[in-house]
């Protein structure tokens, strides 16, 4: 599968990833500096972080539409289209057992762009049991890992933003 095709499916998550990483780079530079820094950079990072929050919210909404229950009023064609989309773009994990999922996720091109093998395995360990409970499906674990990774990065960026704000007011 080509990267461009996959990014069309994960468009909002990819935009969130780009924005939060750019914000982290700028905020890290500001935090390293002593005293007030370049104010336009600070505001640029803050805006990037705000946009990343919005893209994450939209990515969650898209995930619910794609992976959640089909509305009762939806036609059979909608269900068929959705199932084909999920299969064609490899959004769902195929493995059901831990080792199968581990090898599948580590080899996934989209995840490997964002995380190293150790991080992927750690997220899998964290979500494997949860994803099998209740109404959740183990096949949705890939999307859960992506959203969890984005939430973690945004949390780091918000912490750095607080430090940068303190530097701005020093």
N, C-alpha and C positions, 0 to 999 in steps of 0.2 A: 504494500500500500504506500502511496506517495504521501509525503508530509503535507503537501498542499491540500489534498483531499481530506486528510484527517483533520486539519485545522479548520476546514469548513464546518465540520461537525462540532468541534470543540471551540468554535469561534470566540465566544465570550470568555471561556476559561483561558484561552491563549492571550486574549487582550488583557485580561486581569494579570496574567503571568508577566507580560511585557511591562505593564505599568508599575506593578509592585517592585519588580527588579530594578527598574530605572529609579524609582523612589528610594529604594534601599541604597543604591550606589551614591546618590546625592546626599542622603541623610547620613550615611557613614562618613562621608567627607566632612560634613558639617560638624558631626559629633567629635571627630578627631581634632578639629581646629579649636584653639583656645579663644574664648571671647566671642563676640558677635561675628558672624560670617556674612557672606554675600547674601543679602536678603532676597534678591530675585530667585536664587537657587533654592532657598528654603521654601518660598511660596510655590515654586515649580514642583518641588517634591511633595508638598502638601496637596497640591491639585492632582498630581499623579496618584497619590494614595487615595484621595477621594474618588477618583475615577475607578481605581482598582476595586474599591468597595462596591461601587455600582455594578461593575462587570461581574463580580463574584455573586452578587444578588441575582443578576440575570442568568448566570450560569446555573445557579441552584434552581431557578424557576424552569429553565430549559430541561434540566435533568429530571425534574418532577414530571414535566410533560412527556418526556421520552420514556422514562422508566416507571412512572407511577401507574396506578390503575387507569384503564381506559374509561372515559366517562360513559355512562349508560346510553347517552344519546348519540354516541359516535357510531358511524357506519362500519360495516365489515371491511370496506375498502380502507378506511383509516387504520384499522388494526393491522391489516395486511401490509400497508405502506410502512407503518411504524416498525413492524417486525423485520421487514426487508431492509430498512434503513439501519437498524441496530445490527443486523447481521452483516450487511455489505461493508459497513465502516468499522467493524470490529469493536464496537462500543462495549459489548458484553464480553465478559470472560467466559471461556468455554470450559475450563477445568472445574471440577467439583471438589476434588481432594486437595489438601494443602500443598503437597509436592507438585501436583499438576499446575495449580495456580501460581506457585512460586516460579516455576520455569517459564510459564507463559508471560507473567508480568515482567520478569527480569528481561525477557527478550522483546517486550513491547517497545516499538520505536518511539511512541509518544511519551511514555513514562520515562524511558531512558534519557530523553532530552532534558527532563526536568529533575531527575534524581539519579543518584548512583545506586548500584545494586543493593548495598546495605540499607539505604533508606527505603527502597521498595519493599524489602523483606521485613523491615521494622513496621511499616504501615500495614503490610499483610498480616503480621502477627497481631497487631493491634485490632484489626477489624474482622479477622476471620471468624471468630466465635459470634461476635455481634451480628454479622451479616447473615448468619444462619438462623437467627432467632426471630420470632414474630412473623410479620408479613414480609420481611426483607428477603431478597433473593441473593444468593451467593454470586450470581452472574453480574450483579451490579457493583461488585467490589472495586472494579477499576475506576469507575466514576467517583465512588466514595473516597478512594485514595487521592484522586486528583483534587477534589474539593477540600479534603482535609489538608493537603499540602498547601493549597492556596490560602486557607484560613490561617495556617501556621505562619506563612510568610507575611501575611497582612498584620498579624499580631506582632511579629518582630518589627515590622515597619512602624507600627503605631508606637511601640516602645521607643524606638529610635527617634520618632517624631517628638515625643515628650522630652527626650534628652536634648534634641536640637532646639526645641522651644526654650528650654532653660538656658541654653547657650546664647540664644538670641536676646534674652532679657538680662543677661549678665553684664 
